[in-house]
Amino acid sequence: MFSTFYTYILYSEKIDKYYIGYSADLEKRIEKHNEGGTQSTKNGIPWKIVYFESFDNKSDAIKREKYLKKMKSRKHIVELISKRSSR
């Protein structure tokens, strides 16, 4: 069985913050964030997806998530989103 995994970036206008995560079911995961089911994103509801990448395996999605989180740079995140949007 073939599964797709995603690394994603959410944005909360309410608190002007980005959140980076990964999931096998992007829609359900975003719903959970917006229902308050995730402690680290509860204060920023509503969240909207501003970027995602798909991977053939969980390991690659996690590696990408860790890389993006390690950058700890809002500028880097905004550039990444802008590049994807301009395609």
C-alpha positions as CSV (number, residue, x, y, z in Angstrom):
1,M,0.0,0.0,0.0
2,F,1.3,3.4,-1.0
3,S,1.0,6.3,1.5
4,T,1.8,9.9,1.1
5,F,3.2,12.0,3.9
6,Y,3.2,15.7,4.2
7,T,5.4,18.4,5.8
8,Y,3.3,21.5,6.2
9,I,3.4,25.1,7.4
10,L,0.3,26.7,9.0
11,Y,-0.2,30.4,9.7
12,S,-2.3,32.1,12.4
13,E,-3.2,35.7,11.6
14,K,-4.5,36.0,15.2
15,I,-1.1,35.5,16.8
16,D,1.0,36.2,13.6
17,K,2.9,32.9,13.9
18,Y,3.8,29.9,11.7
19,Y,3.6,26.3,12.8
20,I,5.5,23.5,11.1
21,G,4.4,19.9,11.2
22,Y,4.0,16.6,9.3
23,S,1.2,14.2,8.8
24,A,-0.1,11.3,6.7
25,D,-3.6,13.0,6.5
26,L,-3.2,16.7,5.9
27,E,-6.9,17.6,6.0
28,K,-7.6,15.7,9.3
29,R,-4.5,17.2,10.9
30,I,-5.4,20.8,10.0
31,E,-8.9,20.1,11.4
32,K,-7.4,18.9,14.6
33,H,-5.3,22.1,14.9
34,N,-8.4,24.2,14.3
35,E,-10.5,22.3,16.8
36,G,-8.1,23.0,19.6
37,G,-6.9,19.3,19.7
38,T,-3.2,20.3,19.6
39,Q,-1.9,22.1,22.7
40,S,0.9,23.9,20.9
41,T,-1.5,25.5,18.4
42,K,-4.6,26.1,20.5
43,N,-4.1,29.8,21.0
44,G,-3.7,30.5,17.3
45,I,-7.1,29.2,16.0
46,P,-7.9,29.6,13.2
47,W,-4.9,28.2,11.3
48,K,-4.6,28.2,7.5
49,I,-2.3,26.1,5.5
50,V,0.2,28.2,3.6
51,Y,2.7,25.6,2.4
52,F,3.1,21.9,2.1
53,E,5.4,19.3,0.5
54,S,4.5,15.6,-0.2
55,F,6.8,12.7,0.4
56,D,6.7,9.0,-0.4
57,N,7.6,8.0,3.2
58,K,7.3,9.2,6.7
59,S,11.0,9.4,7.3
60,D,11.5,12.0,4.6
61,A,8.6,14.0,5.8
62,I,10.0,14.0,9.4
63,K,13.5,15.0,8.2
64,R,12.1,17.9,6.3
65,E,10.0,19.0,9.3
66,K,13.1,18.9,11.5
67,Y,15.1,20.8,9.0
68,L,12.5,23.6,8.7
69,K,12.1,23.8,12.5
70,K,15.9,23.9,12.9
71,M,16.1,27.0,10.7
72,K,14.2,29.0,13.3
73,S,13.9,31.8,10.8
74,R,10.7,33.5,10.0
75,K,12.5,35.1,7.0
76,H,13.4,31.6,5.7
77,I,9.8,30.4,6.1
78,V,8.4,33.5,4.3
79,E,10.9,33.0,1.4
80,L,9.9,29.4,1.1
81,I,6.2,30.2,0.9
82,S,6.8,33.0,-1.5
83,K,8.9,30.8,-3.9
84,R,6.1,28.2,-3.9
85,S,3.4,30.8,-4.5
86,S,5.3,32.4,-7.5
87,R,5.4,29.1,-9.4
